[in-house]
């Protein structure tokens, strides 16, 4: 454990005491600088071109097995759903509604046309086919785990070059990641999530699972209030989008459809690396790999607001991988969100096209004491780095996260330094990590570092302003994690219990001139997940 912030500054020693923060400031939930950046709250479509009536009924959150045990009946609603979307005029929506006690739809891959939206009524669920043949690209690989072969599945819901399309409603889209697969070489032997777990096996196998929603080259695509659950792989991935809004969504994986309350699964019922002899029947967030919540890759003008996200991988992963004519990722606002299980509010790992002007405001994150829980994170490496600039985290309350703050240019062990990361103008302001009675990770970990190769040094330039840890975290620094080449700026408000090591390549510019109190993070700010099928 490092001593409490005793730093050599200009030949002197600065000591900070938590005592000056004993009085709690009232929590300010509104901030004009960020609120004015929020777009207007979306509203439901005003015109409906057609209402499709449910012919199926789900029970205890899932469709009965007999409905599609035979892969010949894997997607009974695909044709009529796609036909309704294709025939819908621009500016209108196809609405899925309950009928005669039925509340479920079952579909294979569908495409959303430009200008058309999908509206899912409350209590209605749109379920994905669990037959890999429906997603296969023609080589029979989808639904298998193979060495060095991946991404051989088409996405379930696809939007390409759309403008003013969206997905609305208080119903749910469920990709059935924990359902037993019904076709292909692994039929009745595995689930999508069992395949994902083979990425941890020796030898490593690559999963061939469909993404839940893929949005490419879209303008002004909106998600409003809809529930997204149980992605077999990424829930929402985007490329080259301009104008993405996620407002009031509820993203939950795994839901009670594939687990038990408290995620208290028996070990023999859960996925295991190297084992595909029988399908698993109970899942926990830590064992549903690559189920990122929202991945807005190389997109600009993105807003995620008033949303709830709990998953097995990154809650959000802002990516910027470089391709032909791919722009930088810029102008993102994440406001008034609640995160639970997951790998946090992340940037990366692909950042080589550049990331600029990212604002995270009013984030509440409870890592749930998961051994995989991460808070705020920027991750990159010398193979897929780039300029990451003007990133601000403001008004963040956090607890029970194993890794509370991670800004690392060493996300992988690559020796490649052709695209070195450069992290500058990174600001963490009004941040509080609070102790929780009996929590495993009241003492969290911090992993922050600049970049060094044989050819250059790119220091991490990080400002901390009113950053307070109730218990001082430890620094991650071993053969896998570095802690060097950092230029800290502290202030103007105090920094308390943040660990800094005294060494030549770490500099601290102390500009602490005020005595603002730590932001208030009461239990009431950590809202319960607002869904009846939440396991926690």
Buried (B, 14 or more C-beta within 10 A) or exposed (E): EBEBBEBEEEEEEBEBEBEEBEEEEEBEEEBEEBBEEBBEEBEBBEEBBBBBEBBBBBEEBBBEEEBBBEBEBBBBBBEBBBEBBEEBEEEBBBBBBBEEEBBBBBBBBBBBBBBBBBBBBEBBBBBBBBBBBBBBEEEBBBBBBBEEBBBBBBBBBBBBEBBBBBBBBBBBBBBBBBBBBBBBBBBEBBBBBBBBBBBBBEEEBBBBBBBBBBBBBBBBBBBBBBBBBBBBBBBBBBBBBBBBBBBBBBBBBBBBBBBBEEBEBEEEEBBBBEEBEEBBBBBBBBBBBBBBBBBBBBBBBBBBBBBBBBBBBBBBBBBBBBEEEBBBBBBBBBBBBBBBBBBBBBBBBBBBBBBBBBBBBBBBBBBBBBEBBBBBBBBBBBBBBBBBBBBBBBBBBBBBBBBBBBBBBBBEEEEEBEBBBBBBBBBBBBBBBBBBEEBBBBBBBBBBBBBBBEEEEBBBBBBBBBBBBBBBBEBBBEEEBBBBBBBBBBBEBBBBBBBBEEEEBBBBEBEBEEEBBBBBBEEEBBEEBEBEBBBB
